[in-house]
């Protein structure tokens, strides 16, 4: 399951990041988005979602949210 499929307000544990792009992987790691970390979708928007990771809110577009496995 990916972040795009997550229910709003339900905490999930990140199982991994599925991407071949090293820069994107590095970027997500710096945000605290890595295996074992908790993530909660706060709201949805037309082309993505807003999620809370480590008490910070981030806006992810569809392609990035699809790369985050929960």
N, C-alpha and C positions, 0 to 999 in steps of 0.2 A: 504494500500500500504506500502511496506517496502523500506528500503534504497537500496536494490538490484534492485528495479524497478524504481528508481529515474532517471530523465534525468540529464545529465552532465550540470553544469552551472546554473541550476534552483534552487533558494532558496526554501526550504520547512520548515515547522514548525513541530517539533517532537510532535506527539500525544501521544506517550507512548513507553514503553519498554515491550516486551513480552518475559519473561523468568522466569523459576522457579529457576534458579541459583542465589542465594543471592550474591555470590561473583562477578558474572558478572554484576548484577544490580548495586552493589556498585562501581565497577570499572567504569562503564559508567557514573554514577553520578559524580564521581570525575573528569571525563573528561569534564563535563558540558553538558552531553547528557541526557536531561530530558525534560519532557513535557513543551511545550511553547518555547523552544529554537530553533533558526534557524540553519539549516544544509544545506550545499551545496555539492553535489558530484563534485569533481574536475576532477577525472579520474577513469577509470576502469582498473582493472588488471585481470588476468586469474581467480583467485579465491577470488575476493573481490573488494573493491574500496578504493579510497582515498577521504576523506571528510573533509570539513572545518567546525569546530564548535568553536564559540567564537574566531575567528581569529587565530585558531590553526589548523594544518593539522594532521589527524590521518589516519592510514591504518587499515581497518577493513576486516577481512576474511568473507567469505560467511555466516557462521553461526551467527556471531555477527551482520552483516548488516541485516540479516533476522529478527533479534529480535527488530530492531529499526523501529517503526511504524511512518509513515509520512502522 
